[in-house]
Amino acid sequence: MTDTTTIDSATFRRVLGHYPTGVCVVTAADPRGAPIGMAIGSFTSVSLEPPLVAFFPDKRSSSWPRIEETGKFCVNVLASDQQELCRQFAMRGGDKFAGVSHRLSTNGSPILDDVIAWIDCDLYAVHEAGDHFIALGVVVELEVHRPGGPLLFLQGAYGEFNLLG
Ligand SMILES: Cc1cc2nc3c(=O)[nH]c(=O)nc-3n(C[C@H](O)[C@H](O)[C@H](O)COP(=O)(O)O)c2cc1C
């Protein structure tokens, strides 16, 4: 294995920050019905057969263990006009769902109003990966909710997608 200790964290963050990501809010509802959510930039599709998606929760996250316990989650793809929602769900602690209207999916996870798309999943596997986990979900239902551009994140700033040409 490569000796990773020679890479300083500032360089790692700066260089990797040049790779853009979308932004979503991963949600779940605990057994008492309390909604849980966290902003995620590491969401990606993984496999078609079976239909798998993944994201990488930080081991320091307080929301992730609660989501993991439910055994399911919903990925809410944020629109470019939902930056505030992203900030709210990136908070540590506090009532992240204050003023956030949503409904529950058939699987029981919150679908936030006005997201671009949602992908509802059962938890498929969790792997350790350094200071993060790799959380894999098998998709049970999904939908494009409204047309529009997704919220993007690059070099610590938010933006939106412009088609070339
Ligand atoms: C644009 C953006 C992308 C993020 N991506 C991730 C991610 O991929 N994984 C993660 O664990 N946290 C990510 N975060 C941070 C979490 O949203 C935040 O640490 C978490 O919600 C903290 O609250 P918690 O303790 O309730 O989990 C991201 C935050 C922002 C603003």
The ligand as an ORCA input file, in Angstrom:
! r2SCAN-3c Opt
* xyz 0 1
  C     -21.175     20.743      0.412
  C     -21.018     19.808      1.579
  C     -20.699     18.481      1.366
  C     -20.558     17.590      2.441
  N     -20.253     16.276      2.195
  C     -20.130     15.412      3.218
  C     -19.860     14.031      2.976
  O     -19.740     13.588      1.841
  N     -19.751     13.202      4.059
  C     -19.894     13.676      5.352
  O     -19.774     12.888      6.283
  N     -20.148     14.971      5.602
  C     -20.273     15.849      4.571
  N     -20.549     17.156      4.816
  C     -20.626     17.616      6.213
  C     -21.903     17.173      6.879
  O     -23.061     17.708      6.260
  C     -21.849     17.648      8.343
  O     -20.603     17.383      8.887
  C     -22.822     16.907      9.169
  O     -24.134     17.215      8.765
  C     -22.591     17.291     10.627
  O     -23.719     16.976     11.377
  P     -23.996     15.595     12.095
  O     -23.089     15.532     13.286
  O     -25.426     15.745     12.391
  O     -23.716     14.474     11.157
  C     -20.718     18.054      3.759
  C     -21.054     19.407      3.979
  C     -21.208     20.272      2.914
  C     -21.557     21.699      3.179
*
